[in-house]
Structures are given as C-alpha cells and as structure tokens.
Amino acid sequence: MTVTTFSELELDESLLEALQDKGFTRPTAIQAAAIPPALDGRDVLGSAPTGTGKTAAYLLPALQHLLDFPRKKSGPPRILILTPTRELAMQVADHAANWRNIRIWISPPSPAA
C-alpha cells in the first residue's frame, strides 16, 4: 500500500491535528516507508538525507503507541530514544515536545573515564 496522506496512517486525531497545525499535509518518502511497519510493531531501519522527516518517522509511531496504551499509574519511562550526540538528543526532545504534552528527560553525560 502506498501512503499518500497522514490520515491513511490511522494516527490518533490529536496527532493528525498537530501535523495539520504544523503545515504537514503529506508524509515524506521516509515517513511513508517507515511509519506503517513501525505502527505494526516491526523493526525499521531507514536512511534519508537531513531534513526529510526521519525524526517524525519514528516519533509518530512512538507517540501513537503511548496513546494506544495509556499508562494507568506513574512508572518508569516507556520510550527510550538513543542518539549519537547530546545536541541531537536535545533536537529530538524539542521535536517530541511539540507533538504532545509529554515529559522528556535527557540523561546527563557520563563522567569522562
């Protein structure tokens, strides 16, 4: 199936509204290829140039999972995103915070050995 709109991905209405508010009308190639299998719980390995929407390609399925399986009581983190640099981690955190009202914690760097 070729995905041409975000609504075809059957994302939660709040995520679709956030996409619309941000002016995103169609998924990019990496998003159209990565989001459906990620929503099905499959592992995804993707590569695409900078600025093509890779962050949203993995954040949207992660946020959808949180919405599909709401927490009944507080507990440990339910999603862990690893990045190669602290700067990229902060960019991802900023991006994630714009999608939903979620708490984000960035681990401090480990002490130098």
Buried (B, 14 or more C-beta within 10 A) or exposed (E): EEBEEBEBBEBBEBBBEBBEEEEBEEBBEBBBBBBBEBBEEEEBEBEBEEEBBBBBBBBBBBBBBBEEEEEEEEEEEEEEBEBEEEEEBEEBBEEBEEBBEEEBEEEEEEEEE
